[in-house]
Amino acid sequence: MSAAVLPEIIQGGMGIAVSDWRLANAVSRCGQLGVVSGTALDSVFVRRLQDGDPGGHARRAMAHFPIAGVAERVQRRFFREGGRAAGTAYALLPMFRARVEAAREQLTMLANFVEVFLAKEGHEGPVGINLLTKIQLPNLASLYGAMLAGVDYVLMGAGIPREVPAALDALASHRPAQLRLEVEAGAIGTPDWITFDPARHLPSAPDLRRPAFLPIVASVSLATMLARKATGRVDGFVVEGPTAGGHNAPPRGGLQLDDQGQPVYGPRDVVDLAKLAELGLPFWLAGGTGSPQALRQARASGAAGIQVGTLFAYCQESGLAPELKRSVLDHAARGAVRVRTDPRASPTGFPFKVVSWSDDPARSGERQRICDLGYLRVAYRTPEGRIGFRCAAEPVDSYVAKGGDPADAEGRRCLCNALMANIGLPQLREAGPEPPLLTSGDDLAGITGFLRGRTHYRAADVIAFLQGADGDSSGPAELAGAGVLEG
């Protein structure tokens, strides 16, 4: 990557389809890096089709998918003209396994192709896709689908994506790719692998452009390991501090909680940017970086720029349900929102940011323990030596029957379904629609400095603000509180 073309601002790849194609397209049109979230895109895609594909955008993109017959088959199966009948639940996809049928891989490829195609449509700006390393099973099919649409960057966090660079190289040249499957209680020395062969779907194809790879890290040690020992080229890093929304890296050392029950981060969690710069790769700072001062400080520290999530999450183009945006911004303007780092909410075991406010629809009623989407399941070895899958948010009896510790299930919530509800695609249960569970960075509480009385805004307004083009340098956050600067 040439320094002349590096983006100064990366829009965060947030949640399930909060960073959707509309948001990424809007950011890229402004000359910065728009990013789509690849998490659970296959389920998002088929729910949009079941809701009638308003505007026809998905079907327009599907017409360009290069594998014959796939789009037509998927449209026949899931598209509902005018949307689902009232009271009808969404049809679900079969959960991913280590080995799935070609049709299941193709649907995942198609979903990611459609999202990236729409994000890139109508402009020449760069577009990235954000995937979670921890959601292992769909990642190779997701990457290939995004690459078929010409994705420019791949960002991956929530784990150690050591094998991803070689997988990108293989997929770009139409060769089989593999990623190590992390298996709890797996036998040492006998790794299991997730494999994907492009020739299974396209017997012959021209080489694809290999996207730049930016792992998301929270320490110099992880960045150093990836720069030196990854299976192929790493093109830079996003350095994420513990004030960022969504999942956070756990504190280094033993877990300690403050009087609010939140993990305590200390000096060991501060990234030494001078040492990071010695790796010779560009990096962007994330977590509490949503202000012009933070951008200036980041550039002064040697960073190429910043990654910003929260400000983009509440702009008009984001995928958050409009009623949630309005409610949260109204309360935030009055200082009436709280962002808490919950050490128990996520079934992954990673700390997870949760937003609460007086009109939060998740405040009423119990959330059902369920695992019917399955993206955050973990693989484990059964007593018979087979690979099974379990989730700490599924019914406790089921989790324990699969060898899970009941203590690990305490306080866990089904993030897969909750995040679907955040974007207006909640599953219909007997007790009503699945409630949302909103996540944001810590700087949501200080967003009034950016809003300045506005009740809504666009992605272009965020970029103008961060670059100091709107005439006001006040903002919701200072980089010194982001947990990424030394001193």
Disulfide bonds with the S-S distance in Angstrom:
none
